[in-house]
């Protein structure tokens, strides 16, 4: 049985941030289909828990998460097909 790599209420938010890109709150809100204020509250909670961090200030502020630990990315790659 495979378990989701991220648990909790904010799993979708953390999953988006785990791609390594810096996200704005407006982009996260659009991707999640939530209000920007809802995303800001969730990010504040995650930041207090040390699960995300912000860079920049005000309109230039972006959010990042550390990469998933213990998740083997090689499992996501397709096997090479035999030639011939």
Secondary structure, 3 states (H helix, E strand, C coil): CCCCCCCCCCHHHHHHHCCCCCECHHHHHHHHCCCHHHHHHHHHHHHHCCCEEEECCHHHCEEEECCCCCCCHHHHCCCCCCCC
